[in-house]
Amino acid sequence: MSVDEFFIRARQNGGYWELVQGGPVAKSLERLLDGQAKANSCLALKNAIGKAKVPCEAALDGVALRIDR
């Protein structure tokens, strides 16, 4: 399945989906505790990166990137 096909199907079906090895996979909804744990982890990483002064950044999941090869 191409990325374009995936986006069309995901919009039609609703819910939360991700493309894994060329196929759509349904994701469960996130609970409050899941979100809090991810936010705390990201904050800790951001603080560590700031102290280390390295050229990178931390981001929560949910950020979608389309990579063309």
N, C-alpha and C positions, 0 to 999 in steps of 0.2 A: 504494500500500500504506500503510495506517495504521500508526502507531507500535505499537499493540496487536498488529496482525497480524504486524509485523516481530518483536516480542519472542517471540511464539508460534513463528514459523518458526525463528528463531535458536536457541531452546531445543531444538526438535525436531532440527535439523540438526547441532548441536554446532559446534565450531570457533569462529573469530573472524569476526564480521560487523559491518558498519556500514550504516546506512541513508543512501543518497546519492540525492538528488532523487527520493524515493519508491520506491526499489528497493533490494533487498539486494545487498551487494557483499562477497564473501569477502576476508578479509585474511590475509596470510601471517603465520606465526609470527615473532616478533622474535628476532634473534640477540643474544648477549651484548654485542657491540660497539655495536649499536643502542641497547640499554638504557643502557649506560655513557655514550654520547654525549648521550642525552636527559637523563640525570641531571646530567651536568656542565653542560649548557646551562641547565637549570632552576636549579641552584645559582648559576651566574653571574648569571642574571636576578634571583634572590632577593636576592643581595648588592647588585646595582645598585639595585634598588627600595628596599632598606633605606637605602642611602647617600643616595638622592634624596628619601627620605621622602615618597613619593607614595602616594595611597590606592588601591593595586592589589596584586595578588599574582600569582605565577607558579605554574603547576601542570603536571604531566606530562600527556601525553595518556592516554587511557583513562578519564578522568573523563566520565561520561555525564550529560547534562542533557536533560530532557524539557521542551520549550518549548511551551506552549499558546498558540495565537494566537486 
